[in-house]
């Protein structure tokens, strides 16, 4: 077989551009977003999406987060949301958009006995560039739920991950955001109080 540098170089450029640009462009390459066919509604998400809860299960403030397990921006949001979990119930909804591993890992998280602990393990592995948790053994049913979550995200018309949907705690307005946020920005977006930093003991 004859090696053709001129044929390989453009392919390398495309692959590099997808890697650098992050989850949004990679998602669009996998499943281009169109106009929403289902109006954004917390009731619809609550009825159709399958996710796991972080924070107080009794909280009246519910925030929905669509995420792909292979997305580094979702990893950052997982950490940013951690200090706010006492003020709201975060429901993390896995989708499979970036690659085949996304669906298997999302299904594994949904099927875990302790999804929050599994997510912590997964995100630690992602930060260490080890690729995340391994796929569970019996996850076929949960794979179907991840596929349905992915279809719902597309129907709602969103075009990047993570996607955050909630109600502003002060105004009561529906708020949506595509992309990750820092803890202060996420608190402001949701109308929550920014936790105070722990005081430093006197020396």
C-alpha positions as CSV (number, residue, x, y, z in Angstrom):
1,X,0.0,0.0,0.0
2,X,1.4,3.4,-0.9
3,X,1.7,6.0,1.9
4,X,0.0,9.3,0.9
5,X,1.0,12.1,3.3
6,X,-1.4,14.6,1.6
7,X,-4.3,12.3,2.4
8,X,-3.3,11.7,6.0
9,X,-2.5,15.3,7.1
10,X,-6.1,16.7,6.7
11,X,-7.5,13.8,8.7
12,X,-5.0,14.6,11.5
13,X,-6.0,18.3,11.5
14,X,-9.7,17.3,11.8
15,X,-9.0,15.0,14.7
16,X,-6.8,17.6,16.5
17,X,-9.4,20.3,16.1
18,X,-12.1,18.1,17.6
19,X,-9.9,17.3,20.6
20,X,-9.0,20.9,21.3
21,X,-12.4,22.5,20.8
22,X,-14.0,20.3,23.5
23,X,-17.4,18.7,24.1
24,X,-19.5,21.1,22.1
25,X,-17.9,20.5,18.7
26,X,-17.4,16.8,19.3
27,X,-21.1,16.5,20.1
28,X,-22.2,18.4,17.0
29,X,-20.0,16.1,14.9
30,X,-21.8,13.1,16.4
31,X,-25.4,14.4,16.4
32,X,-25.9,17.8,14.9
33,X,-28.5,19.8,16.9
34,X,-31.7,20.9,15.2
35,X,-34.7,23.0,16.3
36,X,-36.3,21.8,19.5
37,X,-39.2,19.4,18.9
38,X,-40.2,19.4,22.6
39,X,-40.4,22.6,24.7
40,X,-38.0,22.8,27.6
41,X,-39.9,21.7,30.6
42,X,-38.8,20.5,34.0
43,X,-41.9,18.3,34.1
44,X,-40.9,16.5,30.9
45,X,-37.4,16.0,32.1
46,X,-38.6,14.6,35.4
47,X,-41.0,12.2,33.7
48,X,-38.7,11.0,31.0
49,X,-35.0,11.3,32.0
50,X,-33.2,8.7,34.0
51,X,-30.5,10.0,36.3
52,X,-29.1,10.0,39.8
53,X,-29.4,12.5,42.6
54,X,-26.7,14.4,44.4
55,X,-27.8,16.5,47.4
56,X,-30.9,16.5,49.5
57,X,-33.6,14.2,48.0
58,X,-36.2,16.3,49.8
59,X,-35.1,19.7,48.4
60,X,-37.7,21.6,46.5
61,X,-35.0,23.0,44.3
62,X,-34.1,20.6,41.5
63,X,-31.4,21.2,38.9
64,X,-31.0,18.8,36.0
65,X,-27.6,18.3,34.4
66,X,-27.3,16.4,31.1
67,X,-23.7,15.2,30.9
68,X,-21.5,12.8,28.9
69,X,-19.1,10.7,31.0
70,X,-16.3,11.3,28.5
71,X,-16.7,15.1,28.6
72,X,-14.0,17.1,30.5
73,X,-16.2,20.1,30.9
74,X,-18.8,17.9,32.6
75,X,-16.0,16.8,35.0
76,X,-15.4,20.4,35.9
77,X,-19.1,21.1,36.5
78,X,-19.3,18.0,38.8
79,X,-16.6,19.6,41.0
80,X,-18.1,23.1,40.8
81,X,-21.6,21.9,41.9
82,X,-20.3,20.0,44.9
83,X,-20.3,23.0,47.3
84,X,-23.9,23.8,46.4
85,X,-25.5,20.4,47.0
86,X,-26.8,21.4,50.4
87,X,-29.0,24.1,48.7
88,X,-30.4,22.1,45.8
89,X,-31.0,18.6,44.5
90,X,-28.9,18.0,41.4
91,X,-30.1,15.3,39.1
92,X,-27.2,14.1,36.8
93,X,-28.5,12.6,33.5
94,X,-26.0,10.6,31.5
95,X,-26.0,10.8,27.7
96,X,-23.9,9.1,25.1
97,X,-22.6,11.5,22.4
98,X,-18.9,11.6,22.3
99,X,-18.0,7.9,21.7
100,X,-19.1,4.3,22.4
101,X,-17.5,4.5,25.9
102,X,-19.8,7.3,26.9
103,X,-22.9,5.1,26.7
104,X,-21.3,2.2,28.5
105,X,-20.0,4.4,31.3
106,X,-23.3,6.2,31.6
107,X,-25.1,2.9,31.9
108,X,-22.6,1.7,34.5
109,X,-23.2,4.9,36.6
110,X,-27.0,4.5,36.4
111,X,-26.7,0.9,37.5
112,X,-24.3,1.4,40.3
113,X,-25.4,0.7,43.9
114,X,-24.0,4.1,44.9
115,X,-24.0,6.2,41.7
116,X,-22.5,9.2,43.5
117,X,-19.5,7.2,44.7
118,X,-19.2,5.7,41.3
119,X,-19.2,9.1,39.7
120,X,-16.5,10.4,42.1
121,X,-14.4,7.4,41.1
122,X,-15.1,8.0,37.5
123,X,-14.3,11.7,37.6
124,X,-11.1,11.1,39.5
125,X,-10.0,8.6,36.8
126,X,-10.9,11.1,34.1
127,X,-8.8,13.9,35.8
128,X,-5.9,11.5,36.0
129,X,-6.4,10.8,32.3
130,X,-7.1,7.1,32.8
131,X,-10.3,7.1,30.8
132,X,-12.9,6.7,33.6
133,X,-14.5,3.7,35.2
134,X,-14.8,0.3,33.4
135,X,-18.1,-0.8,32.1
136,X,-20.3,-2.9,34.3
137,X,-21.3,-6.4,33.4
138,X,-25.1,-6.3,33.1
139,X,-25.9,-2.8,31.8
140,X,-28.0,-3.5,28.7
141,X,-31.2,-2.1,30.2
142,X,-29.3,1.0,31.5
143,X,-27.8,1.5,28.0
144,X,-31.4,1.9,26.8
145,X,-32.0,4.6,29.4
146,X,-28.8,6.5,28.3
147,X,-30.0,6.3,24.7
148,X,-33.4,7.7,25.7
149,X,-31.7,10.5,27.7
150,X,-29.6,11.3,24.6
151,X,-32.7,11.5,22.4
152,X,-34.5,13.7,25.0
153,X,-31.6,16.2,25.0
154,X,-31.8,16.4,21.2
155,X,-35.5,16.8,21.3
156,X,-35.1,19.7,23.7
157,X,-32.9,21.4,21.1
158,X,-29.7,21.7,23.0
159,X,-26.4,21.6,21.2
160,X,-23.6,21.1,23.8
161,X,-22.8,19.4,27.0
162,X,-23.1,19.8,29.9
163,X,-26.5,21.3,29.7
164,X,-28.0,22.7,33.0
165,X,-31.8,23.2,33.5
166,X,-33.3,24.5,36.7
167,X,-35.4,27.2,38.3
168,X,-33.8,30.4,39.6
169,X,-34.2,30.3,43.4
170,X,-35.1,34.0,43.7
171,X,-37.1,34.8,40.6
172,X,-38.7,31.4,40.0
173,X,-37.8,31.6,36.3
174,X,-36.8,28.6,34.2
175,X,-33.1,28.9,33.5
176,X,-31.0,26.9,31.0
177,X,-27.3,26.9,30.3
178,X,-25.1,25.0,27.9
179,X,-21.5,24.6,29.1
180,X,-19.7,24.4,32.4
181,X,-19.6,27.1,35.1
182,X,-17.4,27.8,38.1
183,X,-19.0,27.5,41.6
184,X,-19.6,31.2,42.0
185,X,-21.1,31.5,38.5
186,X,-23.3,28.4,39.0
187,X,-24.6,29.8,42.3
188,X,-25.4,33.1,40.6
189,X,-27.0,31.4,37.7
190,X,-29.3,29.3,40.0
191,X,-29.9,32.1,42.5
192,X,-28.2,30.2,45.3
193,X,-25.9,31.5,48.1
194,X,-22.2,31.2,47.5
195,X,-20.8,29.1,50.4
196,X,-18.4,30.9,52.5
197,X,-14.9,29.6,52.6
198,X,-14.0,27.9,55.9
199,X,-12.2,30.3,58.2
200,X,-8.5,29.7,58.8
201,X,-7.7,28.9,62.5
202,X,-5.7,31.6,64.3
203,X,-2.0,30.8,64.5
